Amino acid sequence: MVELRLHTLQYTANFAILLFVGLSAILCRFWIGLMICPQCRSAECFRSRRSGVFDFLGTAAGLRPWRCHTCDFRFYAWTVAVSFAGYAHCMRCGNFDLRRVPADRVPLGVQSFVKRRLGCRAYRCDLCRLKFFSIRPYRRILPSMVAFQKAVNS
């Protein structure tokens, strides 16, 4: 009976941690802007409605359509835009503003053990505090502060 209570408490604690991690990722995306436009680098993007077969097939792969409010560019994204997915970013919140950390600071796990042995770079996301290894090249991509002007056809 005591063993059952301990397992129940452990599962409840694990669920609470996962719930906190999920909520913190949602709040991180809310605070820093939901998405960065690959064309004008604006953070004023919103979800676009799915239309057509490709949009619904992309949903099976986890892609979501987005539209930039500044330049009207329509693009697809997971946690980050597809064109930025080749660069190191936080898997939880999509942040590109990462810090290098020593490899021994990343928690142990099966993948982290292999990546540590391969000599992958270790990063830490300041927004959600996730520590991870990445084989992707680092590129700091931040939202643009300069207003984007649309081309006017005369």
C-alpha positions, 0 to 999 in steps of 0.5 A: 500500500505504501509502495502504491502511494509512492508510485502515485506521488511520483507519477503526480510529480512527473505530471506536474513537471510536464504540465509546468514545462508545457505551460512555460513553453506556451508562455515563452512563445507568448512573451517573445512573439509567436513566430519570426517571418523568414522574409522580413524577420518581423515578429508580427505573425499570426496563424493562417487558415488551412486551405488546400490539400497541401495544408492538410497534408502538412498538418500530418507532418506537424507543419502549420501555416502562418502569415506575416502581418507586416509583409503578407508572406505566407509560410509554414512552421513547426516551432520555428519557420521551415527555412530557419529549422536548419539552425540551432534553436530551442526545441521547446520554445523556438528561441534562437538566442542561445548561450553556450554551456559546458557539456557537463551541464546538460542532464544525462540521457541516452541521446545526450550521452551519444551527443556528448561523445560525438562532441556536439555543442551544448546550449541553454535557452535563457527563456525556458532554461532548457539545456540541450545538445545540437549538431546544427550550426548556431545563428542568432536570428532575432526579430527585426526592429526596422519597419518593412515596406511593401513594394508598390506596383505603379 
